[in-house]
Amino acid sequence: MAYKALYRKYRPGTFDEVVGQKSVVTTLLNAVENNKLAHAYLFCGPRGTGKTTVAKLLAKTINCTSDGKRPCGECANCREIQESTYPDVIELDAATNNGVDEVREIIEKVKYAPLNGKYKVYIIDEVHMMTSSAFNALLKTLEEPPEYCIFILATTEPHKVLPTIISRCQRFDFKKIDHAVIEGRLREIRDREKINCDEEAIRLIAELADGGMRDALSILDQCIAYARDDITAAKVGEVYGVASLSEKLEMFDLIGKQDARSLVDKVNEISGRGLDIQRLTMDLLNIAKDALIYSYCRDSGALSTLNEEQAKTMTVRFTSARLLSFIDCLVDAQSRYRDASNSLNYFEVALLRMMDGEENKSVPEPVSTATVQTAPAEKETPVSVPEEPVRDPQYVEYSDERLYDILKAANKAIKEEDRAAIAAVMFADLPFEESRLAELIKGADIMASSPQNVILVVDDRLKANTVNEKNNKKKAEELFAGCFGSPKDFYAITRDQQAYMINYFKAHKNQPEKPAEAAPAETEPEPVSSDEKLVSLFGKDGFDIVEE
């Protein structure tokens, strides 16, 4: 038996097997069930999204002779339509049958009743390629066909179809199929065909298919022939001239390290394999865009190229400002490719621009945990050093001593008042950046509050940097000034820094204070122990847990 291409072998045989076009399928099935079929349909959408398949399924459904669920796929009509031998379903390709003579032949045959089924169905593919005179010849028949005749027109370019034709049809727009849906179908076929195909290869095939299921299966077919049932992302890249996701992330890693020599070597290696530089540029742009979106919303569902772990790694290494600058550089390179005789030169310059620039300083790698020995009066206490904050003049940075002084002046009652005041503040019609900053502060924990200061605790270094950036810090203090009665200084630390500062505070609690002038006996306050001070600030277990 001759080999059957995967896209033909796994073409949907029922509406239940159609993926990614739920609204189209539901509408057509309801029309069949309620006997409200239109006399003409226009199916629009990108290639490989199921237009012709759905047209044939509709033809099978309305001509199926089964008393049960239709189409049954078992009756003579269903089998003949599936094999394209049914006399009452006529398929035409307007790319080669687009003239007036072909349309006149259709018009001549329309008047004859169907031979076997209830309906005569004309499926005209790539209908936008018909000539204007052919369209005009079809108009009258399309407007008032016999009651047993249904026209289904399919096109990838509906803007080229005459408005007078469109107005006589019910239009259905087929969408590009989501990458996740294509990946799921590829995994299903991989398992059925018993093919060795790794996950990165499946993701790359889905990306190359660009929303077309037929294209995805054709790519998989070609990769099976090339790799002999052992498909990896590298082999897919060899066939289609694209870099794997791991290679693209490696390029960003080299940019972050400012390793120009290795980056240029990597580009030369990719170019030597004949990879498409323009496509690689767009792929890098999509990675930067994914990372930027994740830095704003922290929602893995919004990612289209990266997984959550990869996106998180990118946002730790690069600030949102730097990701935006990457996108600018790559978009600029794309615009220059149109007139370039050698795209590689522009691509290399774009990468070097991404590596350079004072505004493009990346967030450094987290430093390894170290141990600092202090020398309090009674015993040595180990203190874990938290992740080091960004050393950049655009960020406000407080020393451990400054934070210690704020903690000494803090008061639990003030903290509770500040927590309630911040939570109660409502901001309406703020610009996006200020709104995002306000929501970040409202969602942060408060470690300590004093009459002049508030120490916030956030989940990660990116959020801390956002609050401590000079312009943002000033905006935040202005936005929240009204809720305190007087301005307060905001400063954000990470949870690692919070734990470090609690240990730091404990390590210094027994160090002797500077002598102060003795107050009169009658006004001398009752002494408060250092342990009582710790409990009042952090609670008995070192933290205050407040139920919202």
C-alpha positions as a Python dict, from the first residue, in 0.01 Angstrom:
ca = {
    (1, 'M'): (0, 0, 0),
    (2, 'A'): (132, 347, -93),
    (3, 'Y'): (244, 575, 189),
    (4, 'K'): (-22, 827, 294),
    (5, 'A'): (92, 1169, 411),
    (6, 'L'): (18, 1243, 776),
    (7, 'Y'): (-203, 1543, 700),
    (8, 'R'): (-424, 1317, 483),
    (9, 'K'): (-411, 1022, 721),
    (10, 'Y'): (-516, 1231, 1021),
    (11, 'R'): (-763, 1464, 846),
    (12, 'P'): (-1071, 1496, 1074),
    (13, 'G'): (-1349, 1254, 987),
    (14, 'T'): (-1608, 1414, 1216),
    (15, 'F'): (-1674, 1760, 1355),
    (16, 'D'): (-1559, 1636, 1697),
    (17, 'E'): (-1206, 1591, 1557),
    (18, 'V'): (-1181, 1950, 1426),
    (19, 'V'): (-954, 2154, 1656),
    (20, 'G'): (-922, 2527, 1705),
    (21, 'Q'): (-1244, 2630, 1525),
    (22, 'K'): (-1509, 2579, 1794),
    (23, 'S'): (-1732, 2875, 1699),
    (24, 'V'): (-1743, 2771, 1330),
    (25, 'V'): (-1825, 2408, 1412),
    (26, 'T'): (-2092, 2496, 1669),
    (27, 'T'): (-2269, 2739, 1433),
    (28, 'L'): (-2276, 2492, 1143),
    (29, 'L'): (-2400, 2202, 1357),
    (30, 'N'): (-2679, 2419, 1500),
    (31, 'A'): (-2779, 2522, 1147),
    (32, 'V'): (-2796, 2155, 1040),
    (33, 'E'): (-2989, 2051, 1351),
    (34, 'N'): (-3245, 2332, 1314),
    (35, 'N'): (-3269, 2292, 934),
    (36, 'K'): (-3149, 2650, 874),
    (37, 'L'): (-2881, 2592, 615),
    (38, 'A'): (-2772, 2887, 402),
    (39, 'H'): (-2749, 2854, 25),
    (40, 'A'): (-2391, 2994, 19),
    (41, 'Y'): (-2101, 3005, 265),
    (42, 'L'): (-1768, 3189, 252),
    (43, 'F'): (-1490, 3023, 458),
    (44, 'C'): (-1199, 3265, 517),
    (45, 'G'): (-872, 3211, 700),
    (46, 'P'): (-501, 3123, 680),
    (47, 'R'): (-387, 2811, 499),
    (48, 'G'): (-408, 2478, 679),
    (49, 'T'): (-670, 2583, 933),
    (50, 'G'): (-947, 2348, 816),
    (51, 'K'): (-1155, 2537, 559),
    (52, 'T'): (-1177, 2261, 297),
    (53, 'T'): (-1197, 1991, 565),
    (54, 'V'): (-1496, 2158, 733),
    (55, 'A'): (-1660, 2210, 390),
    (56, 'K'): (-1638, 1837, 319),
    (57, 'L'): (-1762, 1751, 669),
    (58, 'L'): (-2065, 1975, 614),
    (59, 'A'): (-2128, 1804, 277),
    (60, 'K'): (-2105, 1463, 447),
    (61, 'T'): (-2334, 1568, 732),
    (62, 'I'): (-2620, 1692, 510),
    (63, 'N'): (-2598, 1389, 277),
    (64, 'C'): (-2538, 1119, 542),
    (65, 'T'): (-2805, 843, 539),
    (66, 'S'): (-2749, 733, 901),
    (67, 'D'): (-3035, 761, 1150),
    (68, 'G'): (-2791, 827, 1432),
    (69, 'K'): (-2512, 1080, 1468),
    (70, 'R'): (-2410, 1241, 1143),
    (71, 'P'): (-2176, 1219, 965),
    (72, 'C'): (-2144, 850, 1047),
    (73, 'G'): (-1844, 788, 824),
    (74, 'E'): (-1981, 439, 745),
    (75, 'C'): (-2261, 489, 493),
    (76, 'A'): (-2190, 485, 117),
    (77, 'N'): (-2237, 861, 86),
    (78, 'C'): (-1989, 940, 366),
    (79, 'R'): (-1725, 705, 228),
    (80, 'E'): (-1756, 837, -127),
    (81, 'I'): (-1738, 1202, -17),
    (82, 'Q'): (-1429, 1124, 193),
    (83, 'E'): (-1266, 960, -111),
    (84, 'S'): (-1376, 1246, -344),
    (85, 'T'): (-1578, 1009, -567),
    (86, 'Y'): (-1927, 1127, -473),
    (87, 'P'): (-2105, 1273, -781),
    (88, 'D'): (-2308, 1536, -588),
    (89, 'V'): (-2007, 1702, -418),
    (90, 'I'): (-1809, 1896, -678),
    (91, 'E'): (-1468, 2035, -574),
    (92, 'L'): (-1309, 2306, -789),
    (93, 'D'): (-976, 2482, -757),
    (94, 'A'): (-1026, 2841, -870),
    (95, 'A'): (-650, 2878, -911),
    (96, 'T'): (-677, 2676, -1235),
    (97, 'N'): (-1052, 2696, -1309),
    (98, 'N'): (-1108, 3066, -1276),
    (99, 'G'): (-1252, 3178, -1607),
    (100, 'V'): (-1598, 3254, -1740),
    (101, 'D'): (-1619, 2921, -1929),
    (102, 'E'): (-1571, 2717, -1612),
    (103, 'V'): (-1837, 2922, -1428),
    (104, 'R'): (-2083, 2881, -1718),
    (105, 'E'): (-2030, 2505, -1696),
    (106, 'I'): (-2117, 2519, -1324),
    (107, 'I'): (-2429, 2723, -1399),
    (108, 'E'): (-2535, 2474, -1664),
    (109, 'K'): (-2504, 2176, -1427),
    (110, 'V'): (-2663, 2344, -1123),
    (111, 'K'): (-3013, 2297, -1267),
    (112, 'Y'): (-2979, 1917, -1253),
    (113, 'A'): (-3098, 1755, -927),
    (114, 'P'): (-2856, 1551, -715),
    (115, 'L'): (-2807, 1187, -819),
    (116, 'N'): (-2759, 1015, -480),
    (117, 'G'): (-2801, 1256, -191),
    (118, 'K'): (-3031, 1528, -68),
    (119, 'Y'): (-2800, 1817, -157),
    (120, 'K'): (-2566, 1910, -437),
    (121, 'V'): (-2260, 2084, -288),
    (122, 'Y'): (-2008, 2296, -481),
    (123, 'I'): (-1680, 2355, -296),
    (124, 'I'): (-1471, 2624, -471),
    (125, 'D'): (-1124, 2661, -319),
    (126, 'E'): (-904, 2973, -355),
    (127, 'V'): (-1211, 3156, -486),
    (128, 'H'): (-1031, 3493, -473),
    (129, 'M'): (-838, 3388, -786),
    (130, 'M'): (-1149, 3394, -1006),
    (131, 'T'): (-1158, 3672, -1262),
    (132, 'S'): (-1403, 3962, -1226),
    (133, 'S'): (-1599, 3840, -1527),
    (134, 'A'): (-1624, 3492, -1373),
    (135, 'F'): (-1748, 3642, -1044),
    (136, 'N'): (-2012, 3843, -1230),
    (137, 'A'): (-2128, 3535, -1420),
    (138, 'L'): (-2171, 3350, -1089),
    (139, 'L'): (-2365, 3628, -913),
    (140, 'K'): (-2719, 3541, -1021),
    (141, 'T'): (-2681, 3169, -953),
    (142, 'L'): (-2518, 3236, -617),
    (143, 'E'): (-2803, 3464, -514),
    (144, 'E'): (-3088, 3228, -613),
    (145, 'P'): (-2960, 2870, -647),
    (146, 'P'): (-3199, 2574, -649),
    (147, 'E'): (-3309, 2464, -302),
    (148, 'Y'): (-3103, 2143, -329),
    (149, 'C'): (-2780, 2331, -413),
    (150, 'I'): (-2526, 2475, -163),
    (151, 'F'): (-2212, 2672, -252),
    (152, 'I'): (-1910, 2673, -17),
    (153, 'L'): (-1639, 2922, -120),
    (154, 'A'): (-1299, 2905, 52),
    (155, 'T'): (-1025, 3168, 42),
    (156, 'T'): (-710, 3280, 221),
    (157, 'E'): (-758, 3637, 91),
    (158, 'P'): (-1120, 3752, 138),
    (159, 'H'): (-1030, 4115, 56),
    (160, 'K'): (-982, 4004, -306),
    (161, 'V'): (-1335, 3864, -333),
    (162, 'L'): (-1593, 4101, -484),
    (163, 'P'): (-1816, 4263, -218),
    (164, 'T'): (-2122, 4158, -419),
    (165, 'I'): (-2014, 3793, -378),
    (166, 'I'): (-1943, 3833, -3),
    (167, 'S'): (-2284, 3994, 55),
    (168, 'R'): (-2458, 3684, -82),
    (169, 'C'): (-2275, 3443, 154),
    (170, 'Q'): (-2266, 3361, 523),
    (171, 'R'): (-1907, 3436, 619),
    (172, 'F'): (-1704, 3222, 862),
    (173, 'D'): (-1356, 3332, 969),
    (174, 'F'): (-1117, 3048, 1055),
    (175, 'K'): (-850, 3142, 1311),
    (176, 'K'): (-488, 3039, 1332),
    (177, 'I'): (-470, 2739, 1561),
    (178, 'D'): (-300, 2799, 1898),
    (179, 'H'): (52, 2658, 1939),
    (180, 'A'): (-60, 2459, 2243),
    (181, 'V'): (-336, 2288, 2042),
    (182, 'I'): (-95, 2203, 1759),
    (183, 'E'): (158, 2067, 2010),
    (184, 'G'): (-110, 1847, 2167),
    (185, 'R'): (-209, 1705, 1827),
    (186, 'L'): (156, 1642, 1737),
    (187, 'R'): (209, 1452, 2063),
    (188, 'E'): (-100, 1241, 1992),
    (189, 'I'): (24, 1152, 1642),
    (190, 'R'): (378, 1090, 1775),
    (191, 'D'): (240, 833, 2017),
    (192, 'R'): (16, 668, 1756),
    (193, 'E'): (299, 645, 1502),
    (194, 'K'): (552, 540, 1771),
    (195, 'I'): (799, 813, 1673),
    (196, 'N'): (1083, 936, 1895),
    (197, 'C'): (1032, 1312, 1896),
    (198, 'D'): (1147, 1528, 2188),
    (199, 'E'): (940, 1809, 2339),
    (200, 'E'): (1160, 2092, 2212),
    (201, 'A'): (1125, 1955, 1858),
    (202, 'I'): (745, 1951, 1895),
    (203, 'R'): (747, 2313, 2015),
    (204, 'L'): (969, 2415, 1723),
    (205, 'I'): (746, 2237, 1467),
    (206, 'A'): (438, 2410, 1612),
    (207, 'E'): (619, 2743, 1589),
    (208, 'L'): (719, 2682, 1227),
    (209, 'A'): (361, 2584, 1137),
    (210, 'D'): (244, 2935, 1234),
    (211, 'G'): (-110, 2833, 1324),
    (212, 'G'): (-165, 2580, 1042),
    (213, 'M'): (-234, 2220, 1143),
    (214, 'R'): (-174, 2090, 790),
    (215, 'D'): (165, 2264, 779),
    (216, 'A'): (256, 2114, 1118),
    (217, 'L'): (184, 1760, 997),
    (218, 'S'): (373, 1820, 671),
    (219, 'I'): (676, 1944, 867),
    (220, 'L'): (657, 1641, 1096),
    (221, 'D'): (640, 1415, 788),
    (222, 'Q'): (952, 1571, 640),
    (223, 'C'): (1140, 1549, 970),
    (224, 'I'): (1049, 1179, 1000),
    (225, 'A'): (1200, 1119, 657),
    (226, 'Y'): (1515, 1313, 746),
    (227, 'A'): (1573, 1195, 1103),
    (228, 'R'): (1443, 837, 1064),
    (229, 'D'): (1193, 847, 1352),
    (230, 'D'): (1443, 1006, 1597),
    (231, 'I'): (1353, 1374, 1581),
    (232, 'T'): (1529, 1643, 1786),
    (233, 'A'): (1505, 2021, 1774),
    (234, 'A'): (1854, 2033, 1621),
    (235, 'K'): (1745, 1808, 1333),
    (236, 'V'): (1431, 2015, 1275),
    (237, 'G'): (1659, 2319, 1262),
    (238, 'E'): (1883, 2151, 1008),
    (239, 'V'): (1587, 2076, 779),
    (240, 'Y'): (1420, 2417, 804),
    (241, 'G'): (1715, 2647, 871),
    (242, 'V'): (1613, 2769, 1218),
    (243, 'A'): (1789, 2785, 1553),
    (244, 'S'): (1661, 2594, 1854),
    (245, 'L'): (1517, 2779, 2153),
    (246, 'S'): (1814, 2678, 2366),
    (247, 'E'): (2051, 2840, 2112),
    (248, 'K'): (1849, 3163, 2116),
    (249, 'L'): (1850, 3173, 2496),
    (250, 'E'): (2226, 3110, 2486),
    (251, 'M'): (2261, 3425, 2275),
    (252, 'F'): (2074, 3629, 2537),
    (253, 'D'): (2299, 3475, 2804),
    (254, 'L'): (2609, 3589, 2614),
    (255, 'I'): (2458, 3938, 2577),
    (256, 'G'): (2400, 3951, 2954),
    (257, 'K'): (2760, 3846, 3017),
    (258, 'Q'): (2882, 4098, 2756),
    (259, 'D'): (3088, 3820, 2596),
    (260, 'A'): (3120, 3972, 2248),
    (261, 'R'): (3376, 3718, 2123),
    (262, 'S'): (3157, 3416, 2198),
    (263, 'L'): (2846, 3594, 2068),
    (264, 'V'): (3008, 3670, 1731),
    (265, 'D'): (3134, 3310, 1709),
    (266, 'K'): (2780, 3185, 1776),
    (267, 'V'): (2635, 3409, 1506),
    (268, 'N'): (2898, 3289, 1256),
    (269, 'E'): (2816, 2929, 1342),
    (270, 'I'): (2443, 2988, 1288),
    (271, 'S'): (2507, 3174, 963),
    (272, 'G'): (2732, 2893, 841),
    (273, 'R'): (2444, 2647, 880),
    (274, 'G'): (2237, 2853, 638),
    (275, 'L'): (1982, 2966, 895),
    (276, 'D'): (1741, 3244, 806),
    (277, 'I'): (1872, 3559, 980),
    (278, 'Q'): (1546, 3749, 940),
    (279, 'R'): (1351, 3469, 1106),
    (280, 'L'): (1611, 3446, 1383),
    (281, 'T'): (1572, 3819, 1445),
    (282, 'M'): (1195, 3780, 1480),
    (283, 'D'): (1243, 3481, 1712),
    (284, 'L'): (1473, 3681, 1942),
    (285, 'L'): (1220, 3964, 1939),
    (286, 'N'): (943, 3723, 2044),
    (287, 'I'): (1157, 3594, 2332),
    (288, 'A'): (1224, 3949, 2455),
    (289, 'K'): (853, 4031, 2421),
    (290, 'D'): (754, 3720, 2621),
    (291, 'A'): (1000, 3809, 2897),
    (292, 'L'): (873, 4169, 2906),
    (293, 'I'): (509, 4057, 2932),
    (294, 'Y'): (602, 3817, 3213),
    (295, 'S'): (788, 4093, 3400),
    (296, 'Y'): (465, 4295, 3405),
    (297, 'C'): (198, 4030, 3475),
    (298, 'R'): (381, 3722, 3615),
    (299, 'D'): (127, 3503, 3434),
    (300, 'S'): (264, 3202, 3244),
    (301, 'G'): (-62, 3183, 3048),
    (302, 'A'): (40, 3498, 2860),
    (303, 'L'): (358, 3334, 2725),
    (304, 'S'): (371, 3213, 2365),
    (305, 'T'): (741, 3123, 2316),
    (306, 'L'): (898, 3067, 2659),
    (307, 'N'): (790, 2850, 2949),
    (308, 'E'): (758, 3005, 3294),
    (309, 'E'): (1105, 2900, 3413),
    (310, 'Q'): (1272, 3047, 3104),
    (311, 'A'): (1073, 3371, 3135),
    (312, 'K'): (1162, 3401, 3503),
    (313, 'T'): (1532, 3355, 3424),
    (314, 'M'): (1514, 3632, 3162),
    (315, 'T'): (1341, 3876, 3400),
    (316, 'V'): (1598, 3809, 3673),
    (317, 'R'): (1884, 3879, 3435),
    (318, 'F'): (1738, 4178, 3249),
    (319, 'T'): (1532, 4475, 3364),
    (320, 'S'): (1212, 4566, 3181),
    (321, 'A'): (1387, 4879, 3048),
    (322, 'R'): (1659, 4666, 2896),
    (323, 'L'): (1412, 4421, 2742),
    (324, 'L'): (1240, 4718, 2578),
    (325, 'S'): (1574, 4834, 2439),
    (326, 'F'): (1632, 4482, 2298),
    (327, 'I'): (1299, 4501, 2117),
    (328, 'D'): (1387, 4844, 1977),
    (329, 'C'): (1721, 4716, 1843),
    (330, 'L'): (1566, 4407, 1682),
    (331, 'V'): (1274, 4599, 1527),
    (332, 'D'): (1522, 4849, 1383),
    (333, 'A'): (1728, 4565, 1235),
    (334, 'Q'): (1415, 4411, 1079),
    (335, 'S'): (1329, 4739, 909),
    (336, 'R'): (1678, 4761, 758),
    (337, 'Y'): (1677, 4408, 613),
    (338, 'R'): (1441, 4511, 331),
    (339, 'D'): (1708, 4716, 156),
    (340, 'A'): (2013, 4518, 268),
    (341, 'S'): (2220, 4296, 44),
    (342, 'N'): (2365, 4124, 354),
    (343, 'S'): (2130, 4088, 653),
    (344, 'L'): (2404, 3932, 867),
    (345, 'N'): (2590, 4262, 911),
    (346, 'Y'): (2282, 4443, 1041),
    (347, 'F'): (2204, 4148, 1269),
    (348, 'E'): (2553, 4154, 1426),
    (349, 'V'): (2533, 4531, 1479),
    (350, 'A'): (2193, 4491, 1648),
    (351, 'L'): (2335, 4231, 1889),
    (352, 'L'): (2631, 4454, 1976),
    (353, 'R'): (2392, 4746, 2039),
    (354, 'M'): (2195, 4518, 2272),
    (355, 'M'): (2514, 4444, 2460),
    (356, 'D'): (2626, 4806, 2487),
    (357, 'G'): (2485, 5120, 2649),
    (358, 'E'): (2469, 5256, 3004),
    (359, 'E'): (2089, 5231, 3004),
    (360, 'N'): (2121, 4863, 2919),
    (361, 'K'): (2295, 4742, 3234),
    (362, 'S'): (2157, 4402, 3327),
    (363, 'V'): (2068, 4270, 3666),
    (364, 'P'): (2371, 4072, 3784),
    (365, 'E'): (2361, 3705, 3870),
    (366, 'P'): (2248, 3641, 4229),
    (367, 'V'): (2551, 3613, 4454),
    (368, 'S'): (2603, 3296, 4649),
    (369, 'T'): (2503, 3293, 5014),
    (370, 'A'): (2790, 3381, 5247),
    (371, 'T'): (2831, 3402, 5622),
    (372, 'V'): (2934, 3713, 5814),
    (373, 'Q'): (3062, 3691, 6170),
    (374, 'T'): (2963, 3969, 6410),
    (375, 'A'): (3098, 4030, 6759),
    (376, 'P'): (2822, 4112, 7003),
    (377, 'A'): (2890, 4132, 7374),
    (378, 'E'): (2795, 3774, 7466),
    (379, 'K'): (2843, 3541, 7164),
    (380, 'E'): (2899, 3531, 6791),
    (381, 'T'): (2587, 3507, 6574),
    (382, 'P'): (2598, 3391, 6210),
    (383, 'V'): (2407, 3616, 5972),
    (384, 'S'): (2317, 3508, 5613),
    (385, 'V'): (2391, 3768, 5350),
    (386, 'P'): (2095, 3816, 5111),
    (387, 'E'): (2107, 3860, 4736),
    (388, 'E'): (2299, 4176, 4663),
    (389, 'P'): (2087, 4460, 4523),
    (390, 'V'): (2164, 4622, 4190),
    (391, 'R'): (2459, 4864, 4207),
    (392, 'D'): (2324, 5136, 3984),
    (393, 'P'): (2297, 5512, 4045),
    (394, 'Q'): (1937, 5513, 3923),
    (395, 'Y'): (1832, 5304, 4225),
    (396, 'V'): (1817, 5425, 4586),
    (397, 'E'): (2017, 5191, 4807),
    (398, 'Y'): (2013, 5179, 5188),
    (399, 'S'): (2294, 5031, 5394),
    (400, 'D'): (2238, 4772, 5664),
    (401, 'E'): (2309, 5041, 5926),
    (402, 'R'): (2041, 5268, 5778),
    (403, 'L'): (1784, 4989, 5780),
    (404, 'Y'): (1886, 4898, 6136),
    (405, 'D'): (1825, 5256, 6248),
    (406, 'I'): (1480, 5254, 6084),
    (407, 'L'): (1398, 4927, 6260),
    (408, 'K'): (1504, 5074, 6597),
    (409, 'A'): (1269, 5367, 6545),
    (410, 'A'): (982, 5145, 6421),
    (411, 'N'): (664, 5082, 6613),
    (412, 'K'): (416, 4798, 6572),
    (413, 'A'): (112, 5022, 6625),
    (414, 'I'): (233, 5257, 6350),
    (415, 'K'): (289, 4958, 6121),
    (416, 'E'): (-71, 4841, 6168),
    (417, 'E'): (-200, 5192, 6102),
    (418, 'D'): (13, 5221, 5786),
    (419, 'R'): (-93, 4878, 5664),
    (420, 'A'): (-461, 4971, 5693),
    (421, 'A'): (-408, 5316, 5542),
    (422, 'I'): (-222, 5181, 5236),
    (423, 'A'): (-481, 4907, 5177),
    (424, 'A'): (-766, 5159, 5191),
    (425, 'V'): (-625, 5402, 4936),
    (426, 'M'): (-801, 5393, 4598),
    (427, 'F'): (-647, 5526, 4278),
    (428, 'A'): (-863, 5600, 3976),
    (429, 'D'): (-758, 5691, 3621),
    (430, 'L'): (-386, 5666, 3692),
    (431, 'P'): (-143, 5619, 3401),
    (432, 'F'): (-38, 5257, 3351),
    (433, 'E'): (308, 5284, 3509),
    (434, 'E'): (183, 5469, 3819),
    (435, 'S'): (-110, 5231, 3854),
    (436, 'R'): (125, 4931, 3839),
    (437, 'L'): (353, 5090, 4100),
    (438, 'A'): (60, 5168, 4333),
    (439, 'E'): (-73, 4811, 4306),
    (440, 'L'): (274, 4671, 4377),
    (441, 'I'): (304, 4874, 4697),
    (442, 'K'): (-51, 4789, 4807),
    (443, 'G'): (25, 4420, 4758),
    (444, 'A'): (358, 4426, 4943),
    (445, 'D'): (408, 4328, 5308),
    (446, 'I'): (525, 4586, 5561),
    (447, 'M'): (826, 4480, 5767),
    (448, 'A'): (839, 4792, 5982),
    (449, 'S'): (702, 5147, 6005),
    (450, 'S'): (818, 5454, 6188),
    (451, 'P'): (684, 5812, 6182),
    (452, 'Q'): (915, 5887, 5885),
    (453, 'N'): (980, 5551, 5711),
    (454, 'V'): (813, 5238, 5573),
    (455, 'I'): (1011, 4922, 5487),
    (456, 'L'): (823, 4708, 5232),
    (457, 'V'): (885, 4338, 5163),
    (458, 'V'): (836, 4211, 4806),
    (459, 'D'): (881, 3871, 4641),
    (460, 'D'): (1185, 3930, 4424),
    (461, 'R'): (1464, 4166, 4324),
    (462, 'L'): (1279, 4296, 4015),
    (463, 'K'): (992, 4428, 4227),
    (464, 'A'): (1231, 4576, 4484),
    (465, 'N'): (1419, 4756, 4205),
    (466, 'T'): (1090, 4887, 4066),
    (467, 'V'): (1001, 5052, 4399),
    (468, 'N'): (1355, 5176, 4469),
    (469, 'E'): (1412, 5329, 4127),
    (470, 'K'): (1453, 5699, 4197),
    (471, 'N'): (1166, 5830, 3986),
    (472, 'N'): (932, 5554, 4100),
    (473, 'K'): (1025, 5610, 4465),
    (474, 'K'): (939, 5977, 4436),
    (475, 'K'): (608, 5898, 4261),
    (476, 'A'): (515, 5641, 4526),
    (477, 'E'): (582, 5878, 4814),
    (478, 'E'): (370, 6145, 4646),
    (479, 'L'): (87, 5901, 4567),
    (480, 'F'): (61, 5772, 4925),
    (481, 'A'): (148, 6092, 5113),
    (482, 'G'): (-217, 6170, 5181),
    (483, 'C'): (-289, 5842, 5358),
    (484, 'F'): (-26, 5903, 5629),
    (485, 'G'): (-97, 6268, 5709),
    (486, 'S'): (267, 6354, 5633),
    (487, 'P'): (513, 6225, 5371),
    (488, 'K'): (694, 5898, 5443),
    (489, 'D'): (1000, 5743, 5285),
    (490, 'F'): (938, 5410, 5104),
    (491, 'Y'): (1207, 5147, 5067),
    (492, 'A'): (1160, 4790, 4937),
    (493, 'I'): (1361, 4478, 5025),
    (494, 'T'): (1329, 4114, 4920),
    (495, 'R'): (1224, 3833, 5154),
    (496, 'D'): (1585, 3716, 5173),
    (497, 'Q'): (1685, 4065, 5285),
    (498, 'Q'): (1405, 4064, 5542),
    (499, 'A'): (1537, 3744, 5701),
    (500, 'Y'): (1888, 3887, 5689),
    (501, 'M'): (1783, 4211, 5861),
    (502, 'I'): (1604, 4022, 6140),
    (503, 'N'): (1925, 3828, 6206),
    (504, 'Y'): (2125, 4149, 6178),
    (505, 'F'): (1899, 4318, 6431),
    (506, 'K'): (1933, 4025, 6674),
    (507, 'A'): (2312, 4021, 6632),
    (508, 'H'): (2335, 4390, 6724),
    (509, 'K'): (2070, 4401, 6997),
    (510, 'N'): (2321, 4352, 7282),
    (511, 'Q'): (2576, 4604, 7163),
    (512, 'P'): (2598, 4894, 7410),
    (513, 'E'): (2411, 5208, 7311),
    (514, 'K'): (2581, 5550, 7328),
    (515, 'P'): (2531, 5707, 7673),
    (516, 'A'): (2254, 5963, 7687),
    (517, 'E'): (2183, 6241, 7934),
    (518, 'A'): (1994, 6116, 8235),
    (519, 'A'): (1634, 6231, 8246),
    (520, 'P'): (1471, 6352, 8570),
    (521, 'A'): (1370, 6062, 8793),
    (522, 'E'): (1000, 6145, 8781),
    (523, 'T'): (989, 6136, 8397),
    (524, 'E'): (1226, 5842, 8337),
    (525, 'P'): (1043, 5580, 8127),
    (526, 'E'): (1029, 5219, 8227),
    (527, 'P'): (1317, 5032, 8057),
    (528, 'V'): (1229, 4802, 7764),
    (529, 'S'): (1444, 4494, 7700),
    (530, 'S'): (1585, 4415, 7357),
    (531, 'D'): (1380, 4094, 7340),
    (532, 'E'): (1061, 4286, 7405),
    (533, 'K'): (1159, 4525, 7125),
    (534, 'L'): (1206, 4230, 6883),
    (535, 'V'): (866, 4088, 6971),
    (536, 'S'): (700, 4425, 6925),
    (537, 'L'): (858, 4463, 6580),
    (538, 'F'): (848, 4113, 6433),
    (539, 'G'): (621, 3901, 6661),
    (540, 'K'): (732, 3606, 6872),
    (541, 'D'): (838, 3396, 6572),
    (542, 'G'): (1025, 3672, 6394),
    (543, 'F'): (739, 3772, 6162),
    (544, 'D'): (396, 3927, 6192),
    (545, 'I'): (129, 3725, 6013),
    (546, 'V'): (-181, 3930, 5948),
    (547, 'E'): (-493, 3770, 5803),
    (548, 'E'): (-648, 3981, 5531),
}
